[in-house]
Amino acid sequence: MLRFVGSHQKPEKRKFIHSLVLPVLMLLVMFSVRLLAHLEHWNLAFLGVKPLAIEGLPGILLSPFIHSGWQHFFNNAVSFMILSVTLFYFYHQIAYRVFAVIYILAGVWLWFGGRDAWHIGASGVVYGLTAFLLLSGIIRRHIPLMAVALFVIFLYGSLVWGMFPLADNMPHSWEGHLWGFLAGLVAALVYRKEGPQKPPPPFAEEDEEEEATAYWNIAPKEEA
């Protein structure tokens, strides 16, 4: 019995550790960049996304690592860690592809559809992860994934207000939030038939086996 429990826990432990790898590495880079910018008094906004400007293209890849201050960093870091680890744990079969789609689409769409300013921070990715976990859990109709969706709603339901320009002096990029959220919805729809799925009804497989072995489905033997 103990051997069975231990053998069950080891794969879960490995899956959890694996789900930490990319999120932790990215978070370390974000922290290192913020620390260097703080110590050296660097303004790294030029590494962000500037819509429809050639110099703003590198920001599609670089902007999630750039933050305007420690508060901006911590706000994104906590949410990024929780949501990305959740993605890699529950959707480990497709997590890297989903993450890449959200990351790239959010940046590209912001470059095409943002206002003329430097857009920085990982909030677009955070909104994308939120949207994916929410919609994917609903459309798969699998109880554990629906529970994840409810968990995301409970923690981050208020994020929806960050996708609209509700104040003229809004300090963060609401366009980045909006495009990130839409990228997450697209990823959930594109990969809806891949990764974890709702299991079949308990007796569905038995019924199929009985149907296959029923006498009317057995081919008659050929006479010699």
WOFENFEN-V219014 format. One record per pair of residues at least 24 apart in sequence whose C-alpha atoms are under 10 Angstrom apart, sorted by the first residue. I is the first residue (numbers start at 1). GAP is how many residues later the second one is. Records with the same first field share a line. If there is no record, write none. Layout:
I->GAP + GAP
//
This chain:
12->77
15->73 + 74 + 75 + 77
16->69 + 70 + 72 + 73 + 74 + 76
17->68 + 71 + 72
18->67 + 70 + 71 + 74
19->65 + 66 + 67 + 68 + 69 + 70 + 71 + 72 + 73 + 76
20->61 + 62 + 64 + 65 + 66 + 68 + 69
21->64 + 67
22->59 + 62 + 63 + 66 + 74
23->54 + 57 + 58 + 59 + 60 + 61 + 62 + 65
24->56 + 57 + 60 + 61
26->38 + 39 + 51 + 54 + 55
27->38 + 46 + 49 + 50 + 51 + 53 + 54
28->37 + 49
29->36 + 37
30->33 + 34 + 35 + 36 + 37 + 43 + 46 + 47 + 91 + 92
31->34 + 35 + 36 + 39 + 42 + 43 + 46
32->33
33->32 + 33 + 34
34->31 + 32 + 33 + 34 + 35 + 36 + 38 + 39
35->34 + 35
37->29 + 30 + 31 + 32
38->30 + 31 + 32
43->24 + 25
44->24 + 74 + 76
45->72 + 73 + 74 + 75 + 76
46->71 + 72 + 73 + 74
47->71 + 72 + 73
48->59 + 63 + 69 + 70 + 71 + 72 + 73
49->58 + 59 + 61 + 62 + 63 + 65 + 67 + 68 + 69 + 70 + 71 + 72 + 127
50->60 + 61 + 62 + 64 + 65 + 66 + 67 + 68 + 69 + 70
51->56 + 57 + 58 + 59 + 60 + 61 + 62 + 63 + 64 + 65 + 66 + 67 + 68
52->58 + 59 + 60 + 61 + 62 + 63 + 64
53->58 + 59 + 63
54->57
56->55 + 61 + 62 + 63
57->50 + 51 + 54
58->49
59->48 + 49 + 51 + 52 + 59 + 60 + 61 + 62
60->43 + 44 + 45 + 46 + 47 + 48 + 49 + 50 + 51 + 59 + 60
61->42 + 43 + 46 + 47
62->45 + 58 + 59 + 60
63->44 + 55 + 56 + 57 + 58 + 59 + 60 + 61
64->39 + 43 + 55 + 56 + 57 + 58 + 59 + 60 + 61 + 62
65->55 + 56 + 57
66->53 + 54 + 55 + 56
67->52 + 53 + 54 + 55 + 56
68->52 + 53 + 104
72->48 + 49 + 50 + 51 + 100
73->48 + 49 + 50
75->46 + 47 + 48
76->45 + 46 + 47 + 48 + 49 + 50
77->44 + 45 + 46 + 49
78->48
79->43 + 44 + 46 + 47 + 48 + 50 + 51 + 76 + 77
80->42 + 43 + 44 + 45 + 46 + 47 + 49 + 50
81->45
82->44 + 47 + 70
83->42 + 43 + 44 + 45 + 46 + 47 + 49 + 50 + 69 + 73
84->41 + 42 + 45 + 46 + 49
86->43 + 47 + 62 + 66
87->42 + 43 + 45 + 46 + 61
90->43 + 54 + 55 + 58 + 105 + 106
91->42 + 45 + 54 + 103 + 104 + 105 + 106
92->103 + 104
93->101 + 102 + 103
94->97 + 100 + 101 + 102
95->96 + 100
97->90 + 94
98->30 + 31 + 34 + 85 + 86 + 88 + 89 + 90 + 92 + 93
99->26 + 29 + 30 + 33 + 84 + 85 + 88
100->25 + 87
101->27 + 82 + 83 + 85 + 86 + 89
102->24 + 25 + 26 + 27 + 29 + 30 + 77 + 78 + 79 + 80 + 81 + 82 + 83 + 84 + 85 + 86
103->25 + 26 + 77 + 80 + 81
104->76 + 79
105->74 + 75 + 77 + 78 + 79 + 81 + 82
106->69 + 70 + 71 + 72 + 73 + 74 + 75 + 76 + 77 + 78
107->69 + 72 + 73 + 76
108->71 + 72 + 75
109->66 + 67 + 69 + 70 + 71 + 73 + 74
110->63 + 65 + 66 + 67 + 68 + 69 + 70
111->64 + 65 + 68
113->62 + 63 + 66
114->59 + 60 + 61 + 62 + 64 + 65
115->58 + 59 + 60 + 61
117->56
118->55
119->53 + 54 + 55 + 56 + 57
120->52 + 53 + 56
121->51 + 52 + 55
122->54 + 55 + 58
123->39 + 49 + 50 + 51 + 53 + 54 + 55 + 57 + 58
124->39 + 49 + 50 + 51 + 52 + 53 + 54 + 55 + 56 + 57 + 58 + 59 + 60
125->51 + 52 + 54 + 55 + 56 + 58 + 59
126->30 + 33 + 51 + 54 + 55 + 58
127->29 + 32 + 33 + 35 + 36 + 49 + 50 + 51 + 52 + 53 + 54 + 55 + 56 + 57 + 58
128->48 + 49 + 50 + 51 + 52 + 53 + 54 + 55 + 56 + 57 + 58 + 59 + 60
129->51 + 52 + 54 + 55 + 56 + 58 + 59
130->25 + 26 + 27 + 29 + 50 + 51 + 54 + 55
131->25 + 29 + 49 + 50 + 51 + 52 + 53 + 54 + 55 + 56 + 57
132->48 + 49 + 50 + 51 + 52 + 53 + 54 + 55 + 56 + 57 + 59
133->51 + 52 + 54 + 55
134->50 + 51 + 54
135->49 + 50 + 51 + 52 + 53 + 54 + 57
136->48 + 49 + 51 + 52 + 53 + 55 + 56 + 57
137->51 + 55 + 59 + 60
138->50
139->49 + 50 + 53 + 54 + 58 + 59
140->48 + 52 + 53 + 54 + 55 + 56 + 57 + 58
141->56 + 57 + 58
142->54 + 55 + 56 + 57
143->54 + 55 + 56
144->52 + 54
145->51 + 52 + 53
//
